[in-house]
Amino acid sequence: MADYDARSGTVLPTGGLVTLTHVIYGLHAFSAVAGLVGTMLIVTAFLTGWPSLIAVILNYVKRSDVRGTFLESHFRWQIRTFWFALLWTVIAGLFFVTFVGIPLAVAIVAFVGLWVLYRIIRGWLALISERSMPMP
């Protein structure tokens, strides 16, 4: 039987799922930081690094387990961060193939890299505080 939070009326997640969500944020953060300190860009490391790819796969595999808990919003936050970063990177790539669009492509990639870091930090801090992420 699931435990309920009487204050918010939501299902309380198990400790294992909370730990898993921390691990997933850690995998995403590891990829992003590797891009920051390595030879890759933040966003490309985030999208192609094995830790981040494993994290997204875990998000999809465990998504049904967190349904109805505050962790559901974190999983959605993490998944959306990955796919929107990929979308903007593809758009930047399209700009990059034109000589005139190269400066715009570089600006997009830099902005998306900072946005990815922001999303990881904001989400992880909310998880530590056991708060949900905003749902669109």
C-alpha positions in Angstrom: 0.0 0.0 0.0 1.3 3.4 -0.9 1.9 6.2 1.6 0.1 9.5 1.1 1.1 13.0 2.0 -2.1 14.4 3.7 -0.9 18.0 3.2 -0.5 17.8 -0.6 -2.7 14.7 -1.3 0.1 13.1 -3.3 1.7 9.7 -3.2 5.0 9.6 -1.3 7.8 8.0 -3.3 9.9 5.2 -1.9 13.4 6.1 -0.7 14.9 4.0 -3.5 13.1 6.2 -6.2 14.3 9.4 -4.5 17.9 8.0 -4.5 17.5 7.0 -8.2 16.4 10.5 -9.1 19.5 11.9 -7.3 21.6 9.4 -9.3 20.0 10.6 -12.5 20.7 14.2 -11.8 24.2 13.2 -11.0 24.7 11.4 -14.3 23.3 14.5 -16.2 25.6 16.8 -14.1 28.6 14.6 -14.7 28.1 14.8 -18.5 27.6 18.6 -18.4 30.6 19.2 -16.2 32.7 16.9 -18.4 31.8 19.2 -21.3 32.6 22.2 -19.3 36.1 21.1 -18.3 36.9 19.0 -21.3 37.4 19.6 -24.9 33.7 19.2 -25.7 31.0 21.8 -25.3 28.6 21.5 -22.3 25.6 20.7 -24.5 27.3 18.2 -26.8 28.7 16.3 -23.7 25.2 16.4 -22.2 23.6 14.9 -25.3 26.3 12.4 -26.3 28.0 11.5 -23.0 27.1 8.0 -21.9 26.1 9.1 -18.3 23.5 11.4 -19.7 22.2 8.8 -22.2 22.0 6.3 -19.4 20.1 8.9 -17.3 17.5 9.5 -20.0 17.0 5.7 -20.5 16.5 5.4 -16.7 14.0 8.2 -16.9 11.9 6.4 -19.4 12.2 3.0 -17.8 11.3 4.1 -14.3 8.7 6.7 -15.3 5.7 4.6 -14.5 7.2 3.9 -11.0 7.1 7.6 -10.1 3.7 8.4 -11.5 1.6 10.2 -9.0 4.6 11.3 -6.9 6.4 14.6 -6.8 9.3 12.7 -8.6 7.1 12.5 -11.7 7.7 16.2 -12.3 11.5 15.7 -12.0 11.5 12.9 -14.5 9.5 15.1 -16.9 11.9 18.0 -16.2 14.9 15.8 -17.0 13.4 14.3 -20.1 12.3 17.7 -21.5 15.8 19.1 -20.7 17.4 16.4 -22.8 15.0 16.7 -25.8 14.9 20.5 -25.9 18.7 20.6 -25.7 18.9 18.2 -28.7 16.3 20.2 -30.6 18.3 23.5 -30.2 21.6 21.7 -31.0 20.1 20.5 -34.3 18.9 24.0 -35.0 22.4 25.3 -34.3 23.8 22.7 -36.6 21.6 23.9 -39.4 22.8 27.4 -38.9 26.4 26.2 -38.7 26.3 24.7 -42.2 26.0 28.2 -43.6 28.9 30.6 -43.3 26.7 33.5 -42.2 25.0 31.4 -39.5 28.1 30.2 -37.7 28.1 33.1 -35.1 24.5 32.4 -34.4 25.1 28.7 -34.1 27.9 29.3 -31.6 25.7 31.6 -29.6 22.9 29.1 -29.6 25.2 26.3 -28.4 26.7 28.4 -25.7 23.2 29.5 -24.5 21.8 26.0 -24.5 24.9 24.8 -22.5 24.2 27.3 -19.8 20.5 26.5 -19.9 21.3 22.8 -19.4 23.4 23.6 -16.3 20.6 25.8 -15.0 18.0 23.1 -15.4 20.2 20.5 -13.7 21.0 22.8 -10.8 17.4 24.0 -10.3 16.0 20.5 -10.5 18.5 19.0 -8.2 18.0 21.8 -5.6 14.2 21.2 -5.8 14.7 17.5 -5.3 16.8 18.1 -2.2 14.0 20.2 -0.9 11.4 17.5 -1.9 9.6 20.0 -4.1 8.0 19.3 -7.4 9.1 21.0 -10.6 6.7 23.2 -12.5 4.6 21.2 -15.0 3.7 23.0 -18.3 
